[in-house]
């Protein structure tokens, strides 16, 4: 049985905003090993990804390149970044 995460009142609102449109994915540009690409991520995931990169002392592109290198071909980069963010938060 998966463990349910309990969060303080208003947590999800702060993560995803007060409007459902705030949860829509937006394109974000990256450069991975000299190649330009983009990922479609919700603002909450992008902001948390940027915060994690900063906290770990990595440039965003370097962290994205590491995630890209570590992911399997069966998963897209945006999904891999979301899972990375989720696992990082869970391991706090």
C-alpha positions in Angstrom: 0.0 0.0 0.0 1.5 3.4 -1.0 2.2 5.8 1.8 -0.2 8.8 1.6 1.5 12.2 1.9 -0.2 14.6 4.2 0.4 18.2 3.5 -0.7 21.4 5.4 -3.8 23.2 4.3 -3.2 25.2 1.2 -0.1 23.2 0.2 -1.5 22.1 -3.2 -2.8 25.6 -3.9 0.7 27.0 -3.3 2.2 24.3 -5.6 -0.3 24.6 -8.4 -1.8 28.1 -8.0 -5.3 29.3 -7.4 -6.4 28.8 -11.0 -6.4 25.5 -12.9 -4.7 27.4 -15.8 -1.6 27.7 -13.6 -1.2 24.0 -13.7 -1.0 23.8 -17.5 2.4 22.8 -18.9 4.6 25.5 -20.5 7.6 25.0 -22.7 11.0 25.7 -21.1 14.2 25.8 -23.2 17.3 23.8 -22.2 20.7 23.1 -23.8 21.8 19.5 -23.2 25.4 18.7 -24.2 25.3 21.6 -26.8 21.9 20.7 -28.2 18.9 22.9 -27.8 15.7 21.3 -26.7 12.6 22.1 -24.7 10.5 20.4 -22.1 6.8 21.1 -21.3 6.4 21.4 -17.5 3.9 22.9 -15.1 5.2 26.0 -13.4 5.3 24.3 -10.0 7.6 21.5 -11.3 9.8 24.0 -13.2 10.2 26.3 -10.2 11.0 23.4 -7.9 13.4 21.9 -10.4 15.2 25.3 -10.6 15.3 25.5 -6.8 16.8 22.0 -6.5 19.4 22.8 -9.1 20.3 26.0 -7.2 20.4 24.2 -3.8 22.7 21.5 -5.2 25.0 24.0 -6.9 24.2 22.8 -10.4 23.3 24.9 -13.5 19.8 24.0 -14.7 21.2 22.7 -18.0 23.7 20.5 -16.3 21.2 18.9 -14.0 18.8 18.3 -16.9 21.6 16.7 -18.9 22.3 14.4 -15.9 18.6 13.4 -15.7 18.6 12.9 -19.4 21.6 10.6 -19.4 20.2 8.6 -16.5 16.7 8.1 -17.9 15.7 5.2 -20.0 14.4 5.6 -23.5 10.9 4.5 -22.4 10.4 7.8 -20.5 10.4 11.3 -21.8 12.6 14.0 -20.4 9.7 16.1 -18.9 8.4 13.0 -17.1 11.9 12.2 -15.9 12.3 15.7 -14.5 8.9 15.5 -12.7 9.9 12.2 -11.1 13.3 13.6 -10.1 11.5 16.6 -8.4 9.0 14.3 -6.7 11.7 11.9 -5.4 13.8 14.8 -4.2 10.9 16.3 -2.2 10.0 12.8 -0.8 13.6 12.3 0.4 13.7 15.6 2.3 
